[in-house]
Amino acid sequence: MNFFQTVKLAIKNIRSNKLRSILTMIGIIIGISSVIVLVGMGSGSTKNITSQVESLGTNLIVANTFSSGTKQLTLDDMDNIKKLNGVDEMAPIISSSTSVKVGENSQNTAVTGTTSNFYQIRNMNVAEGRFIADLDVDYRSKVAVLGSDIAQQLYGLTDPVGKNITIKGSTYTVVGELKSQGNSMGSNTDDMVIIPITTAISLAGNRNVSTMYIKSSNDNNVDYVTNEVDNYLTNFFKSADKNHTVMSQKQLLDTMSSITNTLTYLLGGIAAISLIVGGIGVMNVMLVSVSERTKEIGIRKALGGSRKDILIQFLIEALVLSSLGGVIGVLFGLGIGWLVSTFGMSVTFSLPIIAVAFSFSLIVGVVFGIFPAYKASKLKPIDALRFE
């Protein structure tokens, strides 16, 4: 019996016990599809993070400060940070969550006070009007720039530029609307109202600068500038407690990628366990098959079939069973991944991962099919023919 005849016979035996074969393959199907989906989601998250970092530039540094009694960073301190070696641009941030109103329409959003540099540093684009100007900061102008989402919530499809918006009882004139940028670096500029930082200080009654976006002059001195800013803030607060964090985009990318990869491998490993469970199922079914076909094995041996022929036949049956489960698992994984992506989650399918997952299903078939195949090949013709 040649290889193709053996495969044909294996498929025939699987089809003759459809329900049992399907139940056997479930473990492999779940394992393969889970590996593909979970690793795909992990890869998608990593790709998302990388894309966000690259869109903002790898020379971007973010510094966050925390309350430290009476010691707080103010706009006056920003000049000293701007003068640090290697600092090219900087945008201080004062932000709070508050309610904004247009007529009777009230929405809760992030109101962010900043300078004109914020526009370049965050790679923003204006859809209508303009961004905050230096003169707005100098004169504490009551002007506002709206993110695309909050603009639509407040004004619908109407152009908001030139119209009024109420923030904490004060009236502001909308001078611009931003193009959609999405969530980046933990803040969603689409759901944000941006005002001059000097106006924000008056509005909040708080002079503390909580966040700074800093750009180094080039990619090569990012680590140096990060250390310079960190040392400055350490000396400024003069406290045993850590009152600030300073992190470059590269450090953020490395940290997030490490976390994502660890979770991906962990979840992928858990999913792989179901493959082993599926393999045990294959072995059990093949053992039952050997028991049911003992007489058939005896006849084949009596007609000249060798141990090797019997071994290969049952091994191929186990391999066909696991490979069918692998193919269905891959299709299920791709389908579930596509379904997950329709809910806004990023899923990246990797051909090497799919190939490895499918190959693992074949390995499971071989490993867990060896024992039943060996047991079948060891049967003696006389004992097998006597079996009822």
Secondary structure, DSSP 8 states (H G I E B T S, - for coil): --HHHHHHHHHHHHHHTHHHHHHHHHHHHHHHHHHHHHHHHHHHHHHHHHHHHHHH-TTEEEEEE---TT----HHHHHHHHTSTTEEEEEEEEEEEEEEEETTEEEEEEEEEE-THHHHHTT--EEEE----HHHHHTT--EEEE-HHHHHHHHTTS--TT-EEEETTEEEEEEEEE----EETTEEGGGEEEEEHHHHHHHHT-----EEEEEESSGGGHHHHHHHHHHHHHHHH--SS--EEEEEHHHHHHHHHHHHHHHHHHHHHHHHHHHHHHHHHHHHHHHHHHHHTHHHHHHHHHTT--HHHHHHHHHHHHHHHHHHHHHHHHHHHHHHHHHHHTTT------HHHHHHHHHHHHHHHHHHHHHHHHHHHH--HHHHHH--
